[in-house]
Amino acid sequence: MQHRDESFDVIVCGGGLAGICAAIAAARHGARTCIVQDRPVFGGNSSSEIRVFPQGAANYNAYARETGIIAELLIEERAVNHEPNSENGRTNSVWDLILYDKIISTPYLSHYLNTSVYALEMGDSKEIKAIHARIGNAETELTLHANIFIDCTGDGILAELSGCEWRMGTEGQEEFGEHHAPPTASADVMGSSIHFRAKDMGKPVPFQAPAWAFHYDNPDVFYKGGRVPHDPEGGFWWIELGVPWNTITENETIRHELTRHVMGIWDFMKNKDPELMEKSKHYALDWIGQVPGKRESRRIMGHYLLTEADLVNQPAFEDEVAFGGWYIDLHKSGGLLAEYSEQSVAEGEDSAYMKKSYIAPYGIPLRSLIAKDVSNLLMAGRNISASHVALGSSRVMGTTALLGQAAGTAAAVALIQGESLSALSATTIKELKQRLIRDDCFLLHESNADPFDLARTATPTASSEARLRRVEPKQVSNECHTLDESEHLSEKRGQWIAIGTEEVEALSVCLSNPTEQIQWVEASIVAVQHIWDYATDIEPKLAQTKLAVPPGRLQWIRWEMNMTPGLKQSAGFIRLDIAAHPHLYWHKAANIVPGMVAASDMDNGLMRRYENGETLAFQIEPEQSSYPPENVLSGVTRPYKSTNLWRSSPSESMPQWIGLTWREEQVISQVEVTFAGNLLRDYRFYSPFNQDPQCVKVYELQAWIANGWATLDRVDNNYNRKRIHRLAQAVHTTQIRVLIHETNGDPSAAVYEVRVYE
């Protein structure tokens, strides 16, 4: 047996998305980092071994997609992968290679795959000194020393070995007053899943289940339990088991039992259910996972315990370092052995239970990532300090990736400042948040305040500017055309509208009235704080009226404003609400208008995203300055309290440019540009080989030198959201600009932010 002894600044244990993002973040900030992973590939639940697609806040909230390192990875995956990614079980090894390449290509980052941690060395002051690990199939043992350790193992292995307090199970309602918690506490946890994939062979394919397969004969298990196997290709998240087995110590038993159930489910589809037999007739099993994907095990106690109240009330944490926004998704502990696997799915998306489970994006504090019992231990992933209910939202991989980047950055910053993790100064926490924002992370209560960003002292200008006026409807005017039932005003709808400083004089909406009588519908305008301000009872109203809608299709119904005195809205978002009406239809826009989202009333005092992030057809008078060049200095790189986006006029031909001008000469060595695109929806909704049309494709970075524009850099095939230009030689100038020659399809050039550094 060989032995190696190595030292690092930071060691990350666990190579899922949380661990990957933690390790890359720490290394990028100069910490000598090592990531230790007990599997042969990186990616954890998202890898080709388990095949769960990373999801997060954007699945339920428009423009809430996670950015930072996870965005780099997912944008690259869609750009180079040939397969669609709509369901679990369909991840391929392209994703594994993207993750591996990112790890290998990051300076200061070492890695060990197939390596399991089995013991720790502890110091006298409740700190970890080193880990002991063994490389499988290599007869090699490792002793790895570090100053800071990050537990991204999911099961909280470092926390357990170091003596940290942890929880595993479900808290009762009395402990935290959580509405989603059961009346009494228990040891129940959410279960683990394996997936399968089938392939269409183009001809009938028989299947005979092995004798050890689980036998399914009762269709109620599927049709009444919210487990309908609708797609013969597979990808069923509800193939899940937990209780009565322990998801840690009995993982192998769970794996075998899950395999039995996969065989039984496929047998039911192929041989027992008439409708499913027809659907799956030509399909053959292509792949079955043999590594259970865990939802829940140990939760390590930190300096703050995240609870349901934090998800629902969304307090502003001083140490906010990440955000979540997946719904409170609590699976039944027994999985397939229970009446249903997940209550909201069994009862339907419009059920009372599901309505109370939707949440807007919320902040997560650094204190929930710092172990309270070990001074140099951080955690990221499903093992953070959270209640069982809060974990129902924070456990998804889009969120855990953000937690990983926050933990890795925090480790590096703590080392740079020479401070203990549990006693970081307010100044250091402020620096940490600013570093996260500069690294393309989004925080709900923080914006760019970097004193070294020279762009903040510049004046922005642009070649042109898109103005907001008329958003055309998707449907054509045809009396025989069948109306889209999804456009029926079955509930109140709200349309966010980004306005400039111009006073709104009139609004129009595109409605259809298929009846033969005039219909009257209530309309109102309210001021909203941001695009996830879903409250339906906002008071006071900026204006309200009843609109008369005569019989006819696709009519523009004009409302001349009479704003309440003293309530004039400053630049930002207003929301146009149209009440529910049994006979009227409000039509979708022909195209997505950046930042302009719509929502539907859930009948519980809140709205939720309408459809898949659609815009509804409207017109505003006078036209508004919704995308001015000043937006590149807003300090926020997504639609939030305003669009935060500069867009060129779609009627102007390329090239277009966005520029910065200083009164005095600046010395510039680095320019960072954040482009539009890849934000509106969950990445699963993007096609293979996707390059977001809004994203700039061909551009030049230029500086004004010797009375002319000099090109400092040129990019010819960009599809990435953020680009960093480190100049080979510093330039002295009073002006720079990004000259855009081509996008990936959109008629407007669009930029969220430009940063400049000496």
NUPAVEX-375551 format. One record per residue (C-alpha): x, y, z. Coordinates in steps of 0.5 Angstrom, whole numbers, plus 2048, in hexadecimal, padded with zeros to 3 digits. Example, Ala and Ser with C-alpha at 12.3 -4.5 7.8 and 13.67 -1.06 7.14 Angstrom:
8197F781081B7FE80E
// end
This chain:
8008008008038077FE80280D80280281480080281A8058008218017FE8288047F982D8017F68338037EF8318027EC8298017E58287FE7E28218007DD81F7FB7DD8207F37D58227F27D48297EF7D482C7F67DB8297F77DD82B7F07DB8327F17DE8327F77E58307F57E58347EF7E383A7F37E98397F87EE8387F37EC83E7EE7ED8427F57F48407F57F383A7FB7F78347F97F182F7F97F08287F87E98247F77E881D7F97E38197F67E18127F87DE8107F17E28107EA7DE8167E77DC81D7EA7D581F7EA7D281B7EF7CA81B7EE7CB81E7E77D181A7E57D08147E07D080F7E57C98127E87C68177E37C281C7E77C28237E37C48297E77BE82D7E97BD8337ED7B98397EE7B883B7E67B38357E67AE8397EA7B08407E97B28447E37B98477E27BB8437E87C083E7E57C783D7E97CD8417E77D48407E87D883A7E87D28357E77D083A7E17D68397DD7D68327DE7CE8317DC7CF8367D67D58327D37D182C7D47CB82E7D07D08317CB7D482B7C97CF8257CB7CB8227C67C581F7CA7BF8227CD7BF8227D47B88237D67B781D7DB7BB8197E07BF8137DE7C28167D77C881A7DA7CE8177D67D58177D67D681E7D37D48217D97D981D7DD7DF81F7D97DD8267D97DD8267E17E48227E07E78277DB7E582D7E07E882A7E67EF8287E27EF82F7DF7EF8337E57F58357E87F78347EF7F282E7EF7F48277F07EF8217F07EF81A7F37E98157F07E780E7F27E98117F97E68108007E78138067E780E80C7EA8128127EC8198147F281C8187EF82281D7F38278217F282A8287ED82F8267E882C8237EB82C81C7EC8278177F48268157F38218107EF81C80C7F181480B7EF8128057F080B8007F080B7F97EC8057F67EF8007F27F68047F37F98017F97FA8087FB7F880C8027F88138037F98188087F781F8067F882580A7F582C8097F383280D7EC83280B7E782C8097E182C8067DC8268067D88258007D781E8017CF81E8027D08198077D481E80C7DA81980C7DF81E80F7DA8218147D881A8177DF8188177E181F81B7DC81E8207D782481D7D082481F7CB82281A7C48208197C181B8147B981B8147B381F8147B28248197AB82581C7A782B81B7A882E8227AF82F8227AF83481C7A883581B7A98338147A28328107A582C80C7A88288127A48228157A182381B7A681F81F7AD81E81D7B081781A7B68148177B38148107B781780B7B68188037B88117FF7BD8107FA7BC80F7F27BF80B7ED7BD80C7E57BC8087DF7BC80A7D87B98067D27BA8077CB7B58077C57B78017C07B28027BB7AF7FB7BC7AC7F77C17B07F57C77AE7F07CC7B07F07D37B07EB7D97B27ED7E07B67E97E47B47E57EA7B67EA7EF7B37F07EC7AE7F37F07A77F17ED7A27F77EC79B7F57EA7977FB7ED7968017E97948057EF79B8057F179D80A7EB79680D7E979480F7F079B8107F379D8157EE7A28117EB79F8107E37A580D7DF7A38127D97A98117D57AC80A7D37B380D7D37B380D7DA7B68137DF7B18127E57B38167EB7AE8127EF7B280B7EF7B480D7F67B58097FC7B780B8037B480980A7B480480C7BB80480A7C180880C7C380D8067CA80C8097CC80680C7C78028087C88058017CA7FE7FE7C37FB8007C08017FD7C48017F77C17F97F67BA7FB7F87BA8007F37BC7FC7ED7B77F77EF7B27FC7EE7B57FF7E87B47F87E57AD7F77E87AB7FE7E57AE7FD7DE7AA7F67DE7A37FA7E07A47FE7DA7A67F97D57A27F37D779C7F57DC7997FC7DA7957FC7D37978047D279E8037D479F7FD7D179D8017CA7A28077CC7A88027CE7A77FD7C87AD7FF7C47B28017CA7B77FD7CD7BB7FE7D47C18027D27C48047D97C38037E07C68077E67CA8037EB7CC8097F07C680C7F47C58137F47C38167FB7BF81B7FD7C081B8047C581980A7C981D80F7C88248107CE8278137CC82C8197CF8338177CF83A81A7C883B8177C28368167BE83880F7B78378107B083780C7AF83E80F7B684180C7B383E8057AC8418057AE8488097B58498057B984D80A7BF8518087C584D80B7CB85180C7CF84B80A7CB8498057CF8458007CA8417FB7C38417F97BE83B7F87B783B7F57B58347F47AE8327F77AE82F7FE7AE8287FB7AD8238007AD81B7FE7A98168027AE8128067AC80B8047AD80D7FC7AA8087F87A78047FE7A380A80179C80C7FE79F8117FA7A78147F97A581B7F979F81E7FB79F8247F67A08207F079A81B7F37958217F47978257EE79B82B7ED79482F7EF79382C7F57938307FC79A82C7FE79D82E7F879B8357F879E8367FF7A58337FD7A68387F77AC83D7FA7AF8437F77B78437F77BA8447FE7C08458017C58408047CA84380A7D184080A7D083E8117CC83880F7D283680B7D78368117D78318167D683381D7DA82E8207E082E81C7E483481B7E78338147E182F8117DC83180B7D782E8087D382E8027CD82A7FE7C88268017CB8268087CB82D80A7C88308107C182F80F7BA82C8117B782780E7B282B80B7B78308087BB82B8057B58298017B78307FD7BE8317FE7C18297FC7C082A7F57C682A7F17C68317EE7C58347F57CB82F7F87CF8327F27CF8397F57D08377FC7D68337F97D98397F67D783E7FC7DB8398017E18387FC7E18407FC7E08418037E683C8057EB8408007E98468037EA84480A7F18428097F28488057F084C80B7F38478107EC8478147E88418177E283F8137DE8408197E084781A7E084A8147E08528147DB8568117E085980C7E285280A7DB84F8097DA8568057E08548017DD84D8007D784F7FD7DA8547F97DF84E7F67D984A7F57D584F7F17DB8507ED7DC8497EB7D58497E87D18477EE7CA84A7F07C884D7F77C184F7F87C48557FD7CA8577FA7CD85A7F47D485C7F17D78617F67DE85F7F47E38657F57E88637F07E38627EB7E58687E67DE8687E27DA86A7E87DD8717E77DC8717E07D78747DB7D386F7D77D18707D07CF86C7CA7CD86C7C37C686B7C47C18697C97BB8647C87B48687CB7AE8647CD7A88667CA7A48607C77A48597C87A18557C379C84F7C479E8487C27988467BE7968497B778F84C7B678A8477B47838467B678383F7B578A83E7B978883A7BF78A83E7C579083B7CA78D8397D079383A7D47928427D278B8417D578A8467DB7898407E078C8447E578F84B7E679584C7E279B8517E47A08547DF7A68577E17A885D7DD7AF8617DE7AE8687DD7B386E7DD7B28757E07AC8777DB7A68777DE7A18727DB79B8757D779786F7D57988677D57958627D079485B7D07928567CA78C8527CC78784E7C977F84D7CA77C8487C77758497C977084E7C676F8537CC7748587CF7788557D577B8597DA7818587DE78585B7E478C85D7E37918607E77988637E879C8627EE7A48637F07A885D7F17AE85C7F47B18577EF7AF8527EA7AE84D7F07A98517F47A384D7F379F8507F87988517F57958567FA79A85B7F97988627FC7978677FA7958677F379986B7EE79286B7EA78C8677E97868667E47818627E07838617D977D8607D477F85A7CF77A85A7C97798537C577F8517C178684E7C078D8517C278A8587C478F85D7C778B8607CD78E8677CF78E86A7D678F8717D67938727DD7918767E37968757E87958767EF79887C7F179E87B7F579F8747F37A38757EC7A886F7EB7AF8717EA7B386C7E57B38657E77AD8607E67A58617E77A085C7E679A85C7E27958577E578F8557E17898517E578784A7E478184A7DF77D8447DC77D8477D578384A7D378A8487D179184C7D279584A7CC79D8487CD7A284D7CA7A584A7C37AC84B7C67AF84B7CD7B08527CF7B78527D47B58537DB7AD8547DA7AA84E7DD7A384C7DF7A08487E47998457E67958457ED79683F7F17908417F57948417FC7968487FC79C8477F779D8467F07A28417EC7A58427E57A18417E07A283B7DB7A983B7DA7AC8427DA7A78457D57A684C7D479F84F7D379D8537CD79C85B7CF79E8627CD7A08687D17A086F7CF7A58737CF7AA86E7CD7AF86C7D37B686C7D47B68657D77BD8637D47C286A7D57C98697D57CA86B7DC7C78647DE7CE8617DD7D08657E37CA8637E77CE85E7EB7C98587EA7CA8537E47C38517E37BC8547E37BA8557EA7B885C7EC7B885E7E57BB85B7DF7C285D7E07C385C7D97C68607D37C385E7CC7C48617C67BE8637C17BC85D7BD7BB8617B77C28647B77C785F7B37CD85C7B67D285E7B97D08617BF7D48637C57D48657CC7D98697CF7DC86D7D57DF8747D67E38777DB7E587E7DC7EC87C7DE7F18777DB7F08707DE7F586A7DE7F28647DC7F485D7DC7EE8597DD7E78597DA7E18557DC7DA8547D87D48517DA7CF8507D47C884E7D37C58477D37C58407D77C08437DC7B98437DB7B883B7DC7BB8357DF7C08337DA7BC82C7D97B88307D47BE8327CF7BF82E7C97C582A7C87CB82E7C57C78347C87CA83B7C77C68407CA7C38457C57C484B7CA7CB8497CB7D084D7C77D48497C27D984D7BF7DC8537C27E28587C37E585B7C97E88627C77EB8687CB7EC86F7C87F38707C77F78757C37F08787C07EE8727BE7EB86B7C07F08657C17ED85E7C27F085B7C87ED8547C77E88517C27E384B7C47E08477BE7DC8427C07D98447C77D38407CB7D68417D27D28467D77D88497DA7DF84B7D67E584D7DA7EA8517D67F18517D97F58567D57FC8547D37FF85B7D47FB8617D87F88667D47F786E7D57F18707D37EA8747D57E68707D17E48697CF7DF8657CC7DC85E7CA7DB85E7C37D68597C17D58567BA7D18507BB7CC84D7C07CA8457C07C48477BD7C084D7C07C08547BC7C28587C27C98587C67C88577CD7CD8587D37CB8587DB7D285A7DD7D985D7DC7DE85D7E17E58607E07EB85F7E47F28627E5
// end
